[in-house]
């Protein structure tokens, strides 16, 4: 398999969906929360560029998801991993 054959959009969606499993520290005022950032740095960088997470570079072991990122995270998790799937994501 060559690098050009890899669909990074689908990888980014899977990474964001898996972040749902480690969500913590919900800030109800801003709608943001944190998730562990033990994922590929390339994927984290792309999620940052899309505005779904705050800058992942730093000493913290977790990353802050934006409000939109948190909502998309849950949608993707339900669509990809739940048995009673909601409409396609």
PDB file of N, CA, C and O in Angstrom:
ATOM      1  N   UNK A   1       0.844  -1.169   0.000  1.00  0.00           N
ATOM      2  CA  UNK A   1       0.000   0.000   0.000  1.00  0.00           C
ATOM      3  C   UNK A   1       0.892   1.235   0.000  1.00  0.00           C
ATOM      4  O   UNK A   1       1.887   1.301   0.722  1.00  0.00           O
ATOM      5  N   UNK A   2       0.527   2.186  -0.803  1.00  0.00           N
ATOM      6  CA  UNK A   2       1.296   3.421  -0.897  1.00  0.00           C
ATOM      7  C   UNK A   2       0.589   4.523  -0.129  1.00  0.00           C
ATOM      8  O   UNK A   2      -0.619   4.461   0.098  1.00  0.00           O
ATOM      9  N   UNK A   3       1.348   5.525   0.265  1.00  0.00           N
ATOM     10  CA  UNK A   3       0.799   6.620   1.057  1.00  0.00           C
ATOM     11  C   UNK A   3      -0.370   7.302   0.361  1.00  0.00           C
ATOM     12  O   UNK A   3      -1.322   7.718   1.022  1.00  0.00           O
ATOM     13  N   UNK A   4      -0.315   7.422  -0.939  1.00  0.00           N
ATOM     14  CA  UNK A   4      -1.403   8.095  -1.664  1.00  0.00           C
ATOM     15  C   UNK A   4      -2.703   7.299  -1.610  1.00  0.00           C
ATOM     16  O   UNK A   4      -3.769   7.841  -1.904  1.00  0.00           O
ATOM     17  N   UNK A   5      -2.630   6.022  -1.239  1.00  0.00           N
ATOM     18  CA  UNK A   5      -3.816   5.183  -1.133  1.00  0.00           C
ATOM     19  C   UNK A   5      -4.527   5.338   0.214  1.00  0.00           C
ATOM     20  O   UNK A   5      -5.610   4.787   0.406  1.00  0.00           O
ATOM     21  N   UNK A   6      -3.935   6.074   1.136  1.00  0.00           N
ATOM     22  CA  UNK A   6      -4.497   6.234   2.476  1.00  0.00           C
ATOM     23  C   UNK A   6      -5.454   7.422   2.494  1.00  0.00           C
ATOM     24  O   UNK A   6      -5.089   8.529   2.098  1.00  0.00           O
ATOM     25  N   UNK A   7      -6.653   7.190   2.947  1.00  0.00           N
ATOM     26  CA  UNK A   7      -7.678   8.228   3.037  1.00  0.00           C
ATOM     27  C   UNK A   7      -7.560   8.908   4.407  1.00  0.00           C
ATOM     28  O   UNK A   7      -8.139   8.441   5.388  1.00  0.00           O
ATOM     29  N   UNK A   8      -6.815  10.000   4.465  1.00  0.00           N
ATOM     30  CA  UNK A   8      -6.574  10.673   5.750  1.00  0.00           C
ATOM     31  C   UNK A   8      -7.855  11.262   6.338  1.00  0.00           C
ATOM     32  O   UNK A   8      -7.952  11.414   7.555  1.00  0.00           O
ATOM     33  N   UNK A   9      -8.838  11.596   5.504  1.00  0.00           N
ATOM     34  CA  UNK A   9     -10.102  12.097   6.040  1.00  0.00           C
ATOM     35  C   UNK A   9     -10.782  11.026   6.891  1.00  0.00           C
ATOM     36  O   UNK A   9     -11.314  11.323   7.961  1.00  0.00           O
ATOM     37  N   UNK A  10     -10.763   9.806   6.423  1.00  0.00           N
ATOM     38  CA  UNK A  10     -11.384   8.704   7.182  1.00  0.00           C
ATOM     39  C   UNK A  10     -10.590   8.394   8.441  1.00  0.00           C
ATOM     40  O   UNK A  10     -11.168   8.061   9.476  1.00  0.00           O
ATOM     41  N   UNK A  11      -9.278   8.501   8.361  1.00  0.00           N
ATOM     42  CA  UNK A  11      -8.439   8.305   9.553  1.00  0.00           C
ATOM     43  C   UNK A  11      -8.771   9.374  10.584  1.00  0.00           C
ATOM     44  O   UNK A  11      -8.935   9.071  11.765  1.00  0.00           O
ATOM     45  N   UNK A  12      -8.870  10.625  10.140  1.00  0.00           N
ATOM     46  CA  UNK A  12      -9.189  11.722  11.052  1.00  0.00           C
ATOM     47  C   UNK A  12     -10.548  11.514  11.712  1.00  0.00           C
ATOM     48  O   UNK A  12     -10.708  11.791  12.901  1.00  0.00           O
ATOM     49  N   UNK A  13     -11.521  11.031  10.955  1.00  0.00           N
ATOM     50  CA  UNK A  13     -12.837  10.750  11.523  1.00  0.00           C
ATOM     51  C   UNK A  13     -12.751   9.647  12.572  1.00  0.00           C
ATOM     52  O   UNK A  13     -13.382   9.748  13.624  1.00  0.00           O
ATOM     53  N   UNK A  14     -11.987   8.605  12.304  1.00  0.00           N
ATOM     54  CA  UNK A  14     -11.837   7.512  13.268  1.00  0.00           C
ATOM     55  C   UNK A  14     -11.138   7.995  14.532  1.00  0.00           C
ATOM     56  O   UNK A  14     -11.534   7.623  15.637  1.00  0.00           O
ATOM     57  N   UNK A  15     -10.104   8.817  14.384  1.00  0.00           N
ATOM     58  CA  UNK A  15      -9.390   9.362  15.546  1.00  0.00           C
ATOM     59  C   UNK A  15     -10.348  10.205  16.379  1.00  0.00           C
ATOM     60  O   UNK A  15     -10.404  10.054  17.599  1.00  0.00           O
ATOM     61  N   UNK A  16     -11.095  11.085  15.737  1.00  0.00           N
ATOM     62  CA  UNK A  16     -12.037  11.935  16.459  1.00  0.00           C
ATOM     63  C   UNK A  16     -13.106  11.095  17.156  1.00  0.00           C
ATOM     64  O   UNK A  16     -13.486  11.392  18.289  1.00  0.00           O
ATOM     65  N   UNK A  17     -13.590  10.053  16.489  1.00  0.00           N
ATOM     66  CA  UNK A  17     -14.593   9.170  17.093  1.00  0.00           C
ATOM     67  C   UNK A  17     -14.024   8.455  18.316  1.00  0.00           C
ATOM     68  O   UNK A  17     -14.707   8.338  19.334  1.00  0.00           O
ATOM     69  N   UNK A  18     -12.790   7.978  18.230  1.00  0.00           N
ATOM     70  CA  UNK A  18     -12.177   7.273  19.356  1.00  0.00           C
ATOM     71  C   UNK A  18     -11.895   8.196  20.534  1.00  0.00           C
ATOM     72  O   UNK A  18     -11.824   7.734  21.673  1.00  0.00           O
ATOM     73  N   UNK A  19     -11.734   9.479  20.282  1.00  0.00           N
ATOM     74  CA  UNK A  19     -11.544  10.433  21.382  1.00  0.00           C
ATOM     75  C   UNK A  19     -12.755  10.432  22.306  1.00  0.00           C
ATOM     76  O   UNK A  19     -12.637  10.765  23.486  1.00  0.00           O
ATOM     77  N   UNK A  20     -13.923  10.058  21.774  1.00  0.00           N
ATOM     78  CA  UNK A  20     -15.147  10.006  22.578  1.00  0.00           C
ATOM     79  C   UNK A  20     -14.963   9.114  23.806  1.00  0.00           C
ATOM     80  O   UNK A  20     -15.542   9.380  24.859  1.00  0.00           O
ATOM     81  N   UNK A  21     -14.170   8.070  23.675  1.00  0.00           N
ATOM     82  CA  UNK A  21     -13.954   7.132  24.778  1.00  0.00           C
ATOM     83  C   UNK A  21     -13.194   7.737  25.951  1.00  0.00           C
ATOM     84  O   UNK A  21     -13.259   7.217  27.064  1.00  0.00           O
ATOM     85  N   UNK A  22     -12.475   8.828  25.713  1.00  0.00           N
ATOM     86  CA  UNK A  22     -11.652   9.409  26.777  1.00  0.00           C
ATOM     87  C   UNK A  22     -12.054  10.842  27.130  1.00  0.00           C
ATOM     88  O   UNK A  22     -11.276  11.563  27.755  1.00  0.00           O
ATOM     89  N   UNK A  23     -13.253  11.262  26.740  1.00  0.00           N
ATOM     90  CA  UNK A  23     -13.697  12.624  27.052  1.00  0.00           C
ATOM     91  C   UNK A  23     -13.759  12.837  28.561  1.00  0.00           C
ATOM     92  O   UNK A  23     -14.197  11.963  29.310  1.00  0.00           O
ATOM     93  N   UNK A  24     -13.313  14.013  28.990  1.00  0.00           N
ATOM     94  CA  UNK A  24     -13.388  14.387  30.402  1.00  0.00           C
ATOM     95  C   UNK A  24     -13.323  15.906  30.525  1.00  0.00           C
ATOM     96  O   UNK A  24     -13.025  16.595  29.550  1.00  0.00           O
ATOM     97  N   UNK A  25     -13.597  16.427  31.709  1.00  0.00           N
ATOM     98  CA  UNK A  25     -13.518  17.861  32.018  1.00  0.00           C
ATOM     99  C   UNK A  25     -14.367  18.717  31.083  1.00  0.00           C
ATOM    100  O   UNK A  25     -13.866  19.646  30.449  1.00  0.00           O
ATOM    101  N   UNK A  26     -15.651  18.394  31.005  1.00  0.00           N
ATOM    102  CA  UNK A  26     -16.568  19.186  30.190  1.00  0.00           C
ATOM    103  C   UNK A  26     -16.735  20.573  30.796  1.00  0.00           C
ATOM    104  O   UNK A  26     -17.014  20.700  31.988  1.00  0.00           O
ATOM    105  N   UNK A  27     -16.569  21.588  30.002  1.00  0.00           N
ATOM    106  CA  UNK A  27     -16.814  22.976  30.399  1.00  0.00           C
ATOM    107  C   UNK A  27     -18.177  23.360  29.837  1.00  0.00           C
ATOM    108  O   UNK A  27     -18.313  23.610  28.640  1.00  0.00           O
ATOM    109  N   UNK A  28     -19.166  23.405  30.690  1.00  0.00           N
ATOM    110  CA  UNK A  28     -20.543  23.652  30.236  1.00  0.00           C
ATOM    111  C   UNK A  28     -20.737  25.048  29.650  1.00  0.00           C
ATOM    112  O   UNK A  28     -21.620  25.243  28.815  1.00  0.00           O
ATOM    113  N   UNK A  29     -19.939  26.011  30.065  1.00  0.00           N
ATOM    114  CA  UNK A  29     -20.069  27.376  29.537  1.00  0.00           C
ATOM    115  C   UNK A  29     -19.632  27.437  28.064  1.00  0.00           C
ATOM    116  O   UNK A  29     -20.326  28.018  27.230  1.00  0.00           O
ATOM    117  N   UNK A  30     -18.488  26.838  27.757  1.00  0.00           N
ATOM    118  CA  UNK A  30     -17.949  26.923  26.400  1.00  0.00           C
ATOM    119  C   UNK A  30     -18.309  25.717  25.537  1.00  0.00           C
ATOM    120  O   UNK A  30     -18.215  25.779  24.311  1.00  0.00           O
ATOM    121  N   UNK A  31     -18.722  24.616  26.176  1.00  0.00           N
ATOM    122  CA  UNK A  31     -19.035  23.402  25.427  1.00  0.00           C
ATOM    123  C   UNK A  31     -17.807  22.589  25.060  1.00  0.00           C
ATOM    124  O   UNK A  31     -17.904  21.599  24.334  1.00  0.00           O
ATOM    125  N   UNK A  32     -16.638  23.010  25.567  1.00  0.00           N
ATOM    126  CA  UNK A  32     -15.416  22.276  25.266  1.00  0.00           C
ATOM    127  C   UNK A  32     -15.197  21.163  26.289  1.00  0.00           C
ATOM    128  O   UNK A  32     -15.819  21.157  27.352  1.00  0.00           O
ATOM    129  N   UNK A  33     -14.329  20.244  25.969  1.00  0.00           N
ATOM    130  CA  UNK A  33     -13.930  19.199  26.899  1.00  0.00           C
ATOM    131  C   UNK A  33     -12.545  18.715  26.484  1.00  0.00           C
ATOM    132  O   UNK A  33     -12.004  19.152  25.469  1.00  0.00           O
ATOM    133  N   UNK A  34     -11.984  17.820  27.270  1.00  0.00           N
ATOM    134  CA  UNK A  34     -10.649  17.305  26.988  1.00  0.00           C
ATOM    135  C   UNK A  34     -10.731  15.821  26.628  1.00  0.00           C
ATOM    136  O   UNK A  34     -11.663  15.120  27.025  1.00  0.00           O
ATOM    137  N   UNK A  35      -9.740  15.362  25.871  1.00  0.00           N
ATOM    138  CA  UNK A  35      -9.603  13.944  25.534  1.00  0.00           C
ATOM    139  C   UNK A  35      -8.111  13.627  25.491  1.00  0.00           C
ATOM    140  O   UNK A  35      -7.298  14.488  25.156  1.00  0.00           O
ATOM    141  N   UNK A  36      -7.760  12.411  25.825  1.00  0.00           N
ATOM    142  CA  UNK A  36      -6.348  12.020  25.772  1.00  0.00           C
ATOM    143  C   UNK A  36      -5.861  12.123  24.335  1.00  0.00           C
ATOM    144  O   UNK A  36      -6.596  11.822  23.395  1.00  0.00           O
ATOM    145  N   UNK A  37      -4.622  12.550  24.176  1.00  0.00           N
ATOM    146  CA  UNK A  37      -4.109  12.803  22.821  1.00  0.00           C
ATOM    147  C   UNK A  37      -3.087  11.768  22.364  1.00  0.00           C
ATOM    148  O   UNK A  37      -2.105  12.110  21.704  1.00  0.00           O
ATOM    149  N   UNK A  38      -3.310  10.537  22.704  1.00  0.00           N
ATOM    150  CA  UNK A  38      -2.375   9.479  22.320  1.00  0.00           C
ATOM    151  C   UNK A  38      -2.689   8.939  20.924  1.00  0.00           C
ATOM    152  O   UNK A  38      -2.827   7.732  20.725  1.00  0.00           O
ATOM    153  N   UNK A  39      -2.796   9.849  19.975  1.00  0.00           N
ATOM    154  CA  UNK A  39      -3.082   9.493  18.592  1.00  0.00           C
ATOM    155  C   UNK A  39      -1.986  10.043  17.686  1.00  0.00           C
ATOM    156  O   UNK A  39      -1.128  10.809  18.126  1.00  0.00           O
ATOM    157  N   UNK A  40      -2.024   9.654  16.448  1.00  0.00           N
ATOM    158  CA  UNK A  40      -1.063  10.095  15.446  1.00  0.00           C
ATOM    159  C   UNK A  40      -1.018  11.625  15.387  1.00  0.00           C
ATOM    160  O   UNK A  40      -2.055  12.284  15.314  1.00  0.00           O
ATOM    161  N   UNK A  41       0.209  12.181  15.419  1.00  0.00           N
ATOM    162  CA  UNK A  41       0.377  13.642  15.412  1.00  0.00           C
ATOM    163  C   UNK A  41      -0.114  14.267  14.107  1.00  0.00           C
ATOM    164  O   UNK A  41      -0.596  15.399  14.105  1.00  0.00           O
ATOM    165  N   UNK A  42       0.004  13.549  13.020  1.00  0.00           N
ATOM    166  CA  UNK A  42      -0.501  14.065  11.747  1.00  0.00           C
ATOM    167  C   UNK A  42      -2.010  14.249  11.790  1.00  0.00           C
ATOM    168  O   UNK A  42      -2.535  15.266  11.336  1.00  0.00           O
ATOM    169  N   UNK A  43      -2.707  13.252  12.344  1.00  0.00           N
ATOM    170  CA  UNK A  43      -4.170  13.340  12.465  1.00  0.00           C
ATOM    171  C   UNK A  43      -4.558  14.467  13.417  1.00  0.00           C
ATOM    172  O   UNK A  43      -5.488  15.224  13.137  1.00  0.00           O
ATOM    173  N   UNK A  44      -3.848  14.583  14.545  1.00  0.00           N
ATOM    174  CA  UNK A  44      -4.146  15.663  15.487  1.00  0.00           C
ATOM    175  C   UNK A  44      -3.940  17.026  14.838  1.00  0.00           C
ATOM    176  O   UNK A  44      -4.726  17.948  15.058  1.00  0.00           O
ATOM    177  N   UNK A  45      -2.896  17.153  14.047  1.00  0.00           N
ATOM    178  CA  UNK A  45      -2.639  18.409  13.346  1.00  0.00           C
ATOM    179  C   UNK A  45      -3.749  18.756  12.375  1.00  0.00           C
ATOM    180  O   UNK A  45      -4.150  19.914  12.269  1.00  0.00           O
ATOM    181  N   UNK A  46      -4.244  17.754  11.666  1.00  0.00           N
ATOM    182  CA  UNK A  46      -5.333  18.006  10.711  1.00  0.00           C
ATOM    183  C   UNK A  46      -6.631  18.373  11.438  1.00  0.00           C
ATOM    184  O   UNK A  46      -7.381  19.229  10.971  1.00  0.00           O
ATOM    185  N   UNK A  47      -6.897  17.727  12.580  1.00  0.00           N
ATOM    186  CA  UNK A  47      -8.092  18.072  13.352  1.00  0.00           C
ATOM    187  C   UNK A  47      -7.988  19.500  13.890  1.00  0.00           C
ATOM    188  O   UNK A  47      -8.987  20.216  13.968  1.00  0.00           O
ATOM    189  N   UNK A  48      -6.787  19.903  14.254  1.00  0.00           N
ATOM    190  CA  UNK A  48      -6.551  21.276  14.702  1.00  0.00           C
ATOM    191  C   UNK A  48      -6.808  22.260  13.556  1.00  0.00           C
ATOM    192  O   UNK A  48      -7.457  23.288  13.751  1.00  0.00           O
ATOM    193  N   UNK A  49      -6.306  21.948  12.381  1.00  0.00           N
ATOM    194  CA  UNK A  49      -6.511  22.818  11.212  1.00  0.00           C
ATOM    195  C   UNK A  49      -7.994  22.954  10.856  1.00  0.00           C
ATOM    196  O   UNK A  49      -8.414  23.978  10.317  1.00  0.00           O
ATOM    197  N   UNK A  50      -8.776  21.930  11.156  1.00  0.00           N
ATOM    198  CA  UNK A  50     -10.215  21.959  10.874  1.00  0.00           C
ATOM    199  C   UNK A  50     -11.009  22.667  11.976  1.00  0.00           C
ATOM    200  O   UNK A  50     -12.219  22.857  11.852  1.00  0.00           O
ATOM    201  N   UNK A  51     -10.326  23.053  13.045  1.00  0.00           N
ATOM    202  CA  UNK A  51     -10.994  23.747  14.141  1.00  0.00           C
ATOM    203  C   UNK A  51     -11.761  22.838  15.080  1.00  0.00           C
ATOM    204  O   UNK A  51     -12.627  23.303  15.820  1.00  0.00           O
ATOM    205  N   UNK A  52     -11.454  21.530  15.061  1.00  0.00           N
ATOM    206  CA  UNK A  52     -12.163  20.578  15.914  1.00  0.00           C
ATOM    207  C   UNK A  52     -11.486  20.391  17.265  1.00  0.00           C
ATOM    208  O   UNK A  52     -12.131  19.980  18.229  1.00  0.00           O
ATOM    209  N   UNK A  53     -10.187  20.691  17.343  1.00  0.00           N
ATOM    210  CA  UNK A  53      -9.458  20.653  18.605  1.00  0.00           C
ATOM    211  C   UNK A  53      -8.582  21.901  18.684  1.00  0.00           C
ATOM    212  O   UNK A  53      -8.286  22.542  17.676  1.00  0.00           O
ATOM    213  N   UNK A  54      -8.177  22.223  19.912  1.00  0.00           N
ATOM    214  CA  UNK A  54      -7.215  23.306  20.083  1.00  0.00           C
ATOM    215  C   UNK A  54      -5.821  22.747  19.817  1.00  0.00           C
ATOM    216  O   UNK A  54      -5.652  21.532  19.715  1.00  0.00           O
ATOM    217  N   UNK A  55      -4.835  23.610  19.706  1.00  0.00           N
ATOM    218  CA  UNK A  55      -3.470  23.211  19.363  1.00  0.00           C
ATOM    219  C   UNK A  55      -3.003  22.061  20.262  1.00  0.00           C
ATOM    220  O   UNK A  55      -2.951  22.220  21.482  1.00  0.00           O
ATOM    221  N   UNK A  56      -2.664  20.912  19.680  1.00  0.00           N
ATOM    222  CA  UNK A  56      -2.269  19.751  20.475  1.00  0.00           C
ATOM    223  C   UNK A  56      -0.828  19.802  20.986  1.00  0.00           C
ATOM    224  O   UNK A  56      -0.439  18.980  21.816  1.00  0.00           O
ATOM    225  N   UNK A  57      -0.048  20.742  20.507  1.00  0.00           N
ATOM    226  CA  UNK A  57       1.361  20.807  20.908  1.00  0.00           C
ATOM    227  C   UNK A  57       1.457  21.377  22.312  1.00  0.00           C
ATOM    228  O   UNK A  57       0.914  22.444  22.599  1.00  0.00           O
ATOM    229  N   UNK A  58       2.146  20.664  23.180  1.00  0.00           N
ATOM    230  CA  UNK A  58       2.328  21.101  24.556  1.00  0.00           C
ATOM    231  C   UNK A  58       2.596  19.910  25.456  1.00  0.00           C
ATOM    232  O   UNK A  58       2.596  18.764  25.004  1.00  0.00           O
ATOM    233  N   UNK A  59       2.822  20.185  26.725  1.00  0.00           N
ATOM    234  CA  UNK A  59       3.169  19.132  27.682  1.00  0.00           C
ATOM    235  C   UNK A  59       1.962  18.338  28.175  1.00  0.00           C
ATOM    236  O   UNK A  59       2.117  17.221  28.670  1.00  0.00           O
ATOM    237  N   UNK A  60       0.776  18.898  28.046  1.00  0.00           N
ATOM    238  CA  UNK A  60      -0.426  18.211  28.532  1.00  0.00           C
ATOM    239  C   UNK A  60      -0.617  16.886  27.797  1.00  0.00           C
ATOM    240  O   UNK A  60      -0.307  16.769  26.611  1.00  0.00           O
ATOM    241  N   UNK A  61      -1.129  15.900  28.515  1.00  0.00           N
ATOM    242  CA  UNK A  61      -1.375  14.592  27.911  1.00  0.00           C
ATOM    243  C   UNK A  61      -2.764  14.502  27.280  1.00  0.00           C
ATOM    244  O   UNK A  61      -3.165  13.459  26.764  1.00  0.00           O
ATOM    245  N   UNK A  62      -3.476  15.610  27.336  1.00  0.00           N
ATOM    246  CA  UNK A  62      -4.797  15.645  26.723  1.00  0.00           C
ATOM    247  C   UNK A  62      -4.906  16.887  25.848  1.00  0.00           C
ATOM    248  O   UNK A  62      -4.094  17.808  25.936  1.00  0.00           O
ATOM    249  N   UNK A  63      -5.918  16.885  25.013  1.00  0.00           N
ATOM    250  CA  UNK A  63      -6.158  17.988  24.089  1.00  0.00           C
ATOM    251  C   UNK A  63      -7.586  18.490  24.312  1.00  0.00           C
ATOM    252  O   UNK A  63      -8.466  17.720  24.698  1.00  0.00           O
ATOM    253  N   UNK A  64      -7.809  19.771  24.071  1.00  0.00           N
ATOM    254  CA  UNK A  64      -9.140  20.351  24.233  1.00  0.00           C
ATOM    255  C   UNK A  64      -9.896  20.269  22.913  1.00  0.00           C
ATOM    256  O   UNK A  64      -9.415  20.734  21.880  1.00  0.00           O
ATOM    257  N   UNK A  65     -11.066  19.680  22.957  1.00  0.00           N
ATOM    258  CA  UNK A  65     -11.949  19.653  21.796  1.00  0.00           C
ATOM    259  C   UNK A  65     -12.798  20.910  21.824  1.00  0.00           C
ATOM    260  O   UNK A  65     -13.282  21.309  22.883  1.00  0.00           O
ATOM    261  N   UNK A  66     -12.981  21.531  20.678  1.00  0.00           N
ATOM    262  CA  UNK A  66     -13.886  22.667  20.584  1.00  0.00           C
ATOM    263  C   UNK A  66     -15.314  22.146  20.747  1.00  0.00           C
ATOM    264  O   UNK A  66     -15.547  20.938  20.728  1.00  0.00           O
ATOM    265  N   UNK A  67     -16.250  23.051  20.902  1.00  0.00           N
ATOM    266  CA  UNK A  67     -17.649  22.642  21.009  1.00  0.00           C
ATOM    267  C   UNK A  67     -18.070  21.855  19.771  1.00  0.00           C
ATOM    268  O   UNK A  67     -18.723  20.816  19.877  1.00  0.00           O
ATOM    269  N   UNK A  68     -17.691  22.358  18.600  1.00  0.00           N
ATOM    270  CA  UNK A  68     -18.016  21.657  17.345  1.00  0.00           C
ATOM    271  C   UNK A  68     -17.304  20.309  17.286  1.00  0.00           C
ATOM    272  O   UNK A  68     -17.877  19.327  16.813  1.00  0.00           O
ATOM    273  N   UNK A  69     -16.074  20.254  17.755  1.00  0.00           N
ATOM    274  CA  UNK A  69     -15.314  19.007  17.769  1.00  0.00           C
ATOM    275  C   UNK A  69     -15.940  17.976  18.682  1.00  0.00           C
ATOM    276  O   UNK A  69     -15.985  16.792  18.348  1.00  0.00           O
ATOM    277  N   UNK A  70     -16.429  18.420  19.846  1.00  0.00           N
ATOM    278  CA  UNK A  70     -17.070  17.504  20.785  1.00  0.00           C
ATOM    279  C   UNK A  70     -18.349  16.934  20.180  1.00  0.00           C
ATOM    280  O   UNK A  70     -18.612  15.739  20.307  1.00  0.00           O
ATOM    281  N   UNK A  71     -19.141  17.773  19.528  1.00  0.00           N
ATOM    282  CA  UNK A  71     -20.377  17.303  18.902  1.00  0.00           C
ATOM    283  C   UNK A  71     -20.083  16.331  17.767  1.00  0.00           C
ATOM    284  O   UNK A  71     -20.733  15.292  17.653  1.00  0.00           O
ATOM    285  N   UNK A  72     -19.114  16.661  16.935  1.00  0.00           N
ATOM    286  CA  UNK A  72     -18.749  15.785  15.807  1.00  0.00           C
ATOM    287  C   UNK A  72     -18.172  14.468  16.313  1.00  0.00           C
ATOM    288  O   UNK A  72     -18.414  13.409  15.734  1.00  0.00           O
ATOM    289  N   UNK A  73     -17.416  14.545  17.389  1.00  0.00           N
ATOM    290  CA  UNK A  73     -16.823  13.367  18.016  1.00  0.00           C
ATOM    291  C   UNK A  73     -17.912  12.362  18.394  1.00  0.00           C
ATOM    292  O   UNK A  73     -17.807  11.174  18.090  1.00  0.00           O
ATOM    293  N   UNK A  74     -18.951  12.851  19.054  1.00  0.00           N
ATOM    294  CA  UNK A  74     -20.037  11.965  19.473  1.00  0.00           C
ATOM    295  C   UNK A  74     -20.798  11.412  18.273  1.00  0.00           C
ATOM    296  O   UNK A  74     -21.139  10.230  18.249  1.00  0.00           O
ATOM    297  N   UNK A  75     -21.066  12.257  17.275  1.00  0.00           N
ATOM    298  CA  UNK A  75     -21.762  11.802  16.069  1.00  0.00           C
ATOM    299  C   UNK A  75     -20.981  10.685  15.377  1.00  0.00           C
ATOM    300  O   UNK A  75     -21.547   9.661  14.994  1.00  0.00           O
ATOM    301  N   UNK A  76     -19.683  10.897  15.224  1.00  0.00           N
ATOM    302  CA  UNK A  76     -18.860   9.893  14.552  1.00  0.00           C
ATOM    303  C   UNK A  76     -18.789   8.604  15.351  1.00  0.00           C
ATOM    304  O   UNK A  76     -18.854   7.515  14.780  1.00  0.00           O
ATOM    305  N   UNK A  77     -18.654   8.716  16.671  1.00  0.00           N
ATOM    306  CA  UNK A  77     -18.596   7.513  17.503  1.00  0.00           C
ATOM    307  C   UNK A  77     -19.874   6.701  17.340  1.00  0.00           C
ATOM    308  O   UNK A  77     -19.819   5.489  17.135  1.00  0.00           O
ATOM    309  N   UNK A  78     -21.022   7.364  17.428  1.00  0.00           N
ATOM    310  CA  UNK A  78     -22.298   6.658  17.279  1.00  0.00           C
ATOM    311  C   UNK A  78     -22.431   6.036  15.891  1.00  0.00           C
ATOM    312  O   UNK A  78     -22.898   4.906  15.751  1.00  0.00           O
ATOM    313  N   UNK A  79     -22.021   6.780  14.873  1.00  0.00           N
ATOM    314  CA  UNK A  79     -22.151   6.282  13.506  1.00  0.00           C
ATOM    315  C   UNK A  79     -21.216   5.134  13.176  1.00  0.00           C
ATOM    316  O   UNK A  79     -21.567   4.242  12.405  1.00  0.00           O
ATOM    317  N   UNK A  80     -20.027   5.158  13.760  1.00  0.00           N
ATOM    318  CA  UNK A  80     -19.034   4.133  13.432  1.00  0.00           C
ATOM    319  C   UNK A  80     -19.060   2.922  14.359  1.00  0.00           C
ATOM    320  O   UNK A  80     -18.757   1.808  13.930  1.00  0.00           O
ATOM    321  N   UNK A  81     -19.419   3.129  15.623  1.00  0.00           N
ATOM    322  CA  UNK A  81     -19.195   2.064  16.598  1.00  0.00           C
ATOM    323  C   UNK A  81     -20.420   1.592  17.375  1.00  0.00           C
ATOM    324  O   UNK A  81     -20.319   0.599  18.096  1.00  0.00           O
ATOM    325  N   UNK A  82     -21.564   2.250  17.263  1.00  0.00           N
ATOM    326  CA  UNK A  82     -22.742   1.825  18.030  1.00  0.00           C
ATOM    327  C   UNK A  82     -23.596   0.860  17.211  1.00  0.00           C
ATOM    328  O   UNK A  82     -23.743   1.026  16.000  1.00  0.00           O
ATOM    329  N   UNK A  83     -24.154  -0.144  17.876  1.00  0.00           N
ATOM    330  CA  UNK A  83     -24.956  -1.134  17.174  1.00  0.00           C
ATOM    331  C   UNK A  83     -26.272  -0.555  16.695  1.00  0.00           C
ATOM    332  O   UNK A  83     -26.752  -0.916  15.620  1.00  0.00           O
ATOM    333  N   UNK A  84     -26.861   0.337  17.472  1.00  0.00           N
ATOM    334  CA  UNK A  84     -28.091   1.002  17.032  1.00  0.00           C
ATOM    335  C   UNK A  84     -27.693   2.332  16.400  1.00  0.00           C
ATOM    336  O   UNK A  84     -27.912   3.403  16.966  1.00  0.00           O
ATOM    337  N   UNK A  85     -27.114   2.233  15.233  1.00  0.00           N
ATOM    338  CA  UNK A  85     -26.562   3.408  14.546  1.00  0.00           C
ATOM    339  C   UNK A  85     -27.633   4.406  14.185  1.00  0.00           C
ATOM    340  O   UNK A  85     -28.740   4.053  13.779  1.00  0.00           O
ATOM    341  N   UNK A  86     -27.272   5.656  14.345  1.00  0.00           N
ATOM    342  CA  UNK A  86     -28.144   6.739  13.923  1.00  0.00           C
ATOM    343  C   UNK A  86     -27.888   6.948  12.422  1.00  0.00           C
ATOM    344  O   UNK A  86     -27.017   6.292  11.851  1.00  0.00           O
ATOM    345  N   UNK A  87     -28.625   7.840  11.793  1.00  0.00           N
ATOM    346  CA  UNK A  87     -28.412   8.074  10.354  1.00  0.00           C
ATOM    347  C   UNK A  87     -26.945   8.301  10.023  1.00  0.00           C
ATOM    348  O   UNK A  87     -26.184   8.813  10.844  1.00  0.00           O
ATOM    349  N   UNK A  88     -26.569   7.930   8.859  1.00  0.00           N
ATOM    350  CA  UNK A  88     -25.184   8.028   8.376  1.00  0.00           C
ATOM    351  C   UNK A  88     -24.569   9.369   8.682  1.00  0.00           C
ATOM    352  O   UNK A  88     -25.215  10.408   8.543  1.00  0.00           O
ATOM    353  N   UNK A  89     -23.275   9.347   9.114  1.00  0.00           N
ATOM    354  CA  UNK A  89     -22.548  10.586   9.440  1.00  0.00           C
ATOM    355  C   UNK A  89     -21.880  11.186   8.268  1.00  0.00           C
ATOM    356  O   UNK A  89     -21.233  12.226   8.391  1.00  0.00           O
TER     357      UNK A  89
END
